[in-house]
Amino acid sequence: MKDLHHTAMSDLWAHWKLAYGKMYATEELESTKYATFTANYLFILNWNADVEATSTVGLNQFADMTTEEFSA
């Protein structure tokens, strides 16, 4: 099941990068951004699953940014 989850996330990541024209200068930076993207996606899933939430959130061009990066 872990491999299926990894494949699904990798596919989502690839489609998201294509949709927003994202490219990274190094493999290390891409790996860091992928980890941030994954964490943000899990946050989105949890937020949208909360029956008490009064709004929904989704992926956008900032999904590879940490809260600190976005705030700056």
N, C-alpha and C positions, 0 to 999 in steps of 0.2 A: 504494500500500500504506500510506503514511503516513496518508492520510485515513481509511482503514479502521481503522487502529490508534487514531487519535485519536477516531473515532466510538465504537469499542468501549470505550475508557477513559472517554469522556464518559458513555456509557450506564451503565457500572459505577459511576462516581461518582454519577450521579443516583439509581440504585437504592440505593447504600450510604447516601447522605444521607437518603433516604426511610425506609429500614429503621431508622436510628438517630436520626431526627428532627433532623438537623443543619441549622442555618440560620446564616448569617453576616451580620454587620451591614453589611459593605461588600463591594463587588466586589473590592477590593484584597485584603481578608482571605480571601475565597473563593478567589481566584486563588492565594494563598500556600498555603492549605490543600490545594487541588487538586494543587499541585506536590509537597507533602509526601506526600499520599495516593498519587500516582503513584510516587514514589520508594520508599515503603513497599511498594507492591504489587509492584514489580520485585524488591525484596529478598525478598519472600515467594516469588515464582516461582523465583528463584535458589536460595533455601534448600531449597525442596521438590524441586528438580531434582537436588540434590546426593545422589548415591547413597550417600555415606558418612554423611549426616545420620541421627541416631538419633531425630529427632522431626520433626514437621511444624508449620508455622505457617499462620495464615490471617488474613483481615480480621476486625476487630472494631470496637468503638466508639472505639478509640484510633487507628485507621488514619490519621487526619488530623493526628496529633501527631508532632513531632520527638522524638528520644530525650531531649533536654533538657526539653521540655515534659512528657513522660511521667514523667520522673524527679522533677520538681518536684511 
